[in-house]
Amino acid sequence: MVFNSLIFLLFIALLLPAYWGLRSDRWRHPLLFAANFLFYGWWDWRFTSLLFGVMVTTWAGGLWIAGALDHPRRNPRWALFWCCAVQLGVLGYFKYANFFSGSFQHALQSVGINPGWTTLNIILPAGISFYIFQAISYLASIYQKKLTPENNFIKLGVYLGFFPHLVAGPIIRADYFLPQLAAPRAFDGALFFSGCRKFVIGLLYKAVFADNLAAAVNPIYGSLAGQSGASIFGACLGFYGQIYFDFAGYSLMAIGVANLLGYTLPDNFSFPYGAASLVDFWRRWHISLSTWLRDYVYIPLGGNRLGVPRQYGNLMVTMLLGGLWHGANWNFVLWGGLHGLGLCANHLWVATRGRFLVGDWVNTTAARTAGLAASWLLVQVFVLLCWVPFRAQSSADTGTIFQGLLAFVSGRGGVAAGFPWLLATLPLIADTFLVSSRERATSGLIRNPVAATLVFSVSLLVIFLFMRSERVPFIYFQF
Amino acid sequence: MDLLVLVPVAALVLVSSVRFSGHRIPAWPCALAAGGVLALFLCLRAVVPDEQVFIGSDAARRIRAQVRDLQKKPDWWGKDILIVEGSSVAAYGIDNREVEAALAARGWDPVVLEFALPAANHFERTFLVEAFFRNLPRADRDKIRAARVILLKEVFDLYDRNPLCLFDKEEYQERAKVYMNPSNAIQSWKAYAASLPQGMPMVERASDLFRSGILIGERLLMNRFGAGALSDMRPVSWKKRSQAFHALSGTTPGFSYEAAANSMDDTSDRERAMPWSGFPPGWLACFRHEKQVLGDDVDAVAFFAMPALEPHRVLYQQGFSKALPDGTTMIGPPTSSQLQPFLRKDYWFDRAHPTGPGAAEFSRWFAGELLLRRSLMQDGGWGNFQGL
């Protein structure tokens, strides 16, 4: 089931009154538990057993780790290790077995050995990366004594399979969500309206901006041969917007739906295309993944506590793993590696810029503004270029795209007939500069609930008229 | 220019300005506000015809092109009007201009209009013809009522047996939003229900009907809300042209002409064919619907089956032809000897669709058959189908 479908609208229209009609969470939790499975099983019911299996092993693992912590003769570290190994084993099998067996086979063939087996063809269950990471977060929180193990299997199941964020995040920490399940839910008008607002914005992002951009971008990426440099630049710019609107849109809808059910989820995006440094970009882009990687990979590796070379090494490892998390493909590894290098360069610049920027002119308003603008442009161009290997089908395509971009910047780009330049730029500009300022605004807001309802209703009608009505899958569903 | 992008951008800024800090929502005023906007929109939508809401769709372009074609013909109101409706077989196999020219060369000068789209089911075809009449200026509409209008319906087992044929393919689902208005939604669901086998287990039947109901319901909502009508972000244009006739070239991957031609003599394909057991219930439901919709505008009805290299389809078409009431015309399917001139490798894209040169030959054959049956066809009114 996807958020921008009739069946989901029916599902939520039936679920919300039933959910809020129940008198207490004692019944709401089982209802949510069942709704999670219905939502997930609508895509492919066979994988509900996998989700259930992950729930059972996580629940049992939590109890085991807590038992080991209380018992002086048992080693809780081993308990955590084995529990995480089970979860990562499941993830590795479904997500990476094809990739590694294929790469190994390819490597053998390149030295003239024919291994004589065929590549496995394992279907990737939707959202597996997200719920496995949440399971690990739960197990680690118990090990770190931030949480006590959840005895109630239904509650743990609601956390792991919470349908709004089940298939594409945001990744939520156990210590963020489980306390919400423990506290009784009461209908809150402000939270409900906030949910409606986020859902409508998310739907605008996804159905109108991302999907219409996809219609312009996909044909160019699909047949790169013979495309002009201008078309290739258009496709890169279009994908830069598409991936943001697609993923941020999904995240906003997920947070919005959770709000409608009385829960809060952490923000996953905070206007990343307004970032003027790469470090800042990663504080604003896919926040739930970057903080997860920071807390469960980068800091355990030593973070910045073991000297500069080790810090840069840790950054590279973390970003390479982040790239691999996105998919079993060398293109994603390259994307992660490029961002890792970019982050190292960013840290190096921050540490050494005092040596280069000397004199009074550095502190003038003009110099600061120009510096900020230049940093912003540099960072955003870097991010745009890094999306090339992320989106390209192969390394050969990546090369073709860079050649096209080179032709474009050298003035030999030709024209991109029919490319929707306004669609590729105006929504991004409006979002980065206007919407972000509205988020911080305290005046000029629509506070009247009836006026707000009118705005939501009219906006929904605008979405229907301008949406791409053929189904364009969410990009992050594949992860 | 995709200037209309300013509208969703304005909506984005407006929605981001909403803040509500109270804990209780004034339920009735909010419900009335939302309901009022919805009701107003649906009322406005109800007065705009589907083909004008989805003005850039294939269907709308085809309708406009046929209206223009008709109006361009000198003295068209004194001529017979032949309306060819069908799926890809007709769309790629009949070039209406070629048919017109062949008929004119042999002394009959009708206007041939074509309402065929690849994968068009019966409801879409009926919608195209209905919308064509609706889009004629009032004066032309009066004139066409005075002329003799003959509807030529394609016979193809795939669409006749399953009224929602190919509906599970996304590109055709997407197109269905144009014609899936409330009346077509109800009728197509009923026709689909009628087409399900009698002995089907109840649970399977219920799940099938639920699934098709969801698909139809989704298209119906898209139709009512004009989903994607402005998705190209460009101001509405009435002047977008559509290609008059699109010819296929080459062959479809995996198609072997030799194997297909040999299969015409192979009995195993014939044995696989479902035995003729009367008109498929789904087709009957569609036909009744069409009779109701086009009854006032169409004077006579005839059927046609194009040449095909699929013996089991030909058997269906032969059964169909035999079951038609007396006095009803059906052109084709070609007999073995009639098929001989078409048995050329360069004529076939696959087993059912011709290439460009094939289509020219098919069109001339079609014209010849029309001429042979001219007088019988002109008399074949809806009255022939009273019993159906």
Contacts between the chains, C-beta under 8 A, distances in Angstrom:
chain1	res1	chain2	res2	distance
A	5	B	218	7.1
A	6	B	214	6.9
A	6	B	217	6.2
A	6	B	218	4.1
A	6	B	221	5.8
A	7	B	214	6.0
A	7	B	218	7.6
A	188	B	23	5.7
A	189	B	20	6.7
A	189	B	22	5.3
A	189	B	23	4.9
A	189	B	24	5.2
A	189	B	25	4.2
A	190	B	20	5.6
A	190	B	21	5.4
A	190	B	22	6.3
A	190	B	23	6.2
A	192	B	25	6.5
A	193	B	18	7.1
A	193	B	20	3.9
A	193	B	25	7.1
A	194	B	20	7.5
A	197	B	15	6.1
A	197	B	16	7.7
A	197	B	18	5.1
A	200	B	15	5.2
A	201	B	12	6.6
A	201	B	15	5.5
A	201	B	16	6.4
A	204	B	8	6.0
A	204	B	11	6.4
A	204	B	12	5.4
A	204	B	15	7.2
A	208	B	8	4.7
A	208	B	231	8.0
A	209	B	8	7.2
A	212	B	231	5.8
A	212	B	232	8.0
A	212	B	233	6.9
A	215	B	231	7.7
A	420	B	2	4.3
A	420	B	5	7.5
A	420	B	233	6.3
A	421	B	2	7.6
A	422	B	1	6.6
A	422	B	2	4.8
A	422	B	3	6.6
A	422	B	5	5.1
A	422	B	233	7.4
A	423	B	2	5.1
A	423	B	5	4.9
A	423	B	233	5.7
A	426	B	5	5.5
A	426	B	6	7.1
A	426	B	9	5.5
A	427	B	5	6.8
A	427	B	8	7.4
A	427	B	9	5.6
A	427	B	12	7.0
A	430	B	9	4.7
A	430	B	12	6.2
A	430	B	13	6.2
A	431	B	12	6.9
A	434	B	13	5.3
A	434	B	16	7.8
A	435	B	12	6.2
A	435	B	13	6.3
A	435	B	16	4.5
A	438	B	13	6.6
A	438	B	16	4.2
A	438	B	17	5.3
A	439	B	16	6.7
A	441	B	17	7.4
A	444	B	17	6.7
A	445	B	17	5.3
A	445	B	18	7.2
A	445	B	19	4.6
A	446	B	14	7.6
A	446	B	17	5.2
A	446	B	18	4.8
A	446	B	19	7.1
A	447	B	19	5.6
A	447	B	20	6.3
A	447	B	21	7.1
A	449	B	20	5.5
A	449	B	22	7.0
A	449	B	25	5.8
A	449	B	26	5.8
A	449	B	29	7.5
A	449	B	30	5.8
A	450	B	26	6.9
A	450	B	29	4.8
A	450	B	30	5.9
A	450	B	33	5.0
A	452	B	18	4.5
A	452	B	20	5.8
A	453	B	29	8.0
A	453	B	30	4.3
A	453	B	33	4.4
A	453	B	34	5.2
A	454	B	33	5.1
A	454	B	34	7.8
A	454	B	37	6.3
A	455	B	14	5.4
A	455	B	15	6.0
A	455	B	17	7.9
A	455	B	18	5.7
A	456	B	15	7.0
A	456	B	18	7.4
A	456	B	34	7.4
A	457	B	33	6.8
A	457	B	34	4.7
A	457	B	37	3.9
A	457	B	38	6.5
A	458	B	11	7.3
A	458	B	37	6.0
A	459	B	11	4.4
A	459	B	14	6.8
A	459	B	15	5.1
A	461	B	37	7.0
A	461	B	41	5.4
A	461	B	225	7.0
A	462	B	7	6.0
A	462	B	8	5.7
A	462	B	11	4.5
A	463	B	8	7.2
A	463	B	11	7.5
A	464	B	222	8.0
A	464	B	225	4.0
A	464	B	226	6.3
A	464	B	227	5.1
A	465	B	225	7.6
A	465	B	226	5.3
A	465	B	227	7.5
A	465	B	228	7.7
A	465	B	229	5.4
A	465	B	230	4.8
A	466	B	4	7.4
A	466	B	7	6.8
A	466	B	8	4.9
A	466	B	228	7.7
A	466	B	230	5.2
A	466	B	231	5.9
A	466	B	233	7.1
A	467	B	227	6.0
A	467	B	228	5.6
A	467	B	231	6.4
A	468	B	228	6.0
A	468	B	231	5.3
A	469	B	174	6.0
A	469	B	177	6.0
A	469	B	222	5.6
A	469	B	227	4.2
A	469	B	228	3.3
A	469	B	231	7.0
A	470	B	170	6.1
A	470	B	171	7.2
A	470	B	173	7.9
A	470	B	174	4.2
A	470	B	228	7.7
A	471	B	170	6.2
